[in-house]
Amino acid sequence: MAIKVKRVYDASAKSDGYRVLAERIWSRGLKKSEARIDEWLKEIAPSTSLRKWFKHDPRKWNQFKRKYVAELKEHREEVEQLACEFRKRSVTLLFGSKDSAHNNAVALEEYLERTAE
């Protein structure tokens, strides 16, 4: 199956499949009832210290991904659970950032695709 990445503020679609919020904190201004989230995986979101260090700075992107992968390795069970989902059906990883290219959902998607091979 496929993994997609989408901003949580964007309208949900049937093609999204299983919608997973991969953020440690809830997105500002978004009602939980309107978000259409199937699962909120706070545990595999970047730590608060990593998120604050990164600040969505594209110059720190590669270093952020390395540090985030190190954190993901500490949560193998949760990551494997998510990997099992995307092997069964389409999964959309949701993020709150305005930067659609440099965010933890993109890094998580890359990691899941690499480890699933």
C-alpha positions, 0 to 999 in steps of 0.5 A: 500500500501507500504512505501519503503526507498531508497537512492536517488543516487540508480537507480529508478525502476518502483516498487518505485511508488511515489518517495518522497525526504524527505530532506531539502537540495538537495543531492550533485552531483545529477542532478534534471533531473536524480533523478526522484523525484515526490515530494520534501517535504522539510517541513517534513524533519528534521530542519537544527538544528536537522540535524546538531545535529544528524550528523547520529550518531547511538548513537543519533538515538533514541533521534533523532527519538523522536525529529523528531517526535515532528517536524513532529507533527508541520507539520500535514497537509503535513504528512497527505498528504503523508500518503494519498499517501501511502494509495493509492499506493506504496511510496518510501521515498528517502534519501541522507545519506550514512547510510541506517539504521539511517536517516530521511527517515527510521524515517519517514517511522516508524512514518507513519506506526505507525500513519496509524494503 
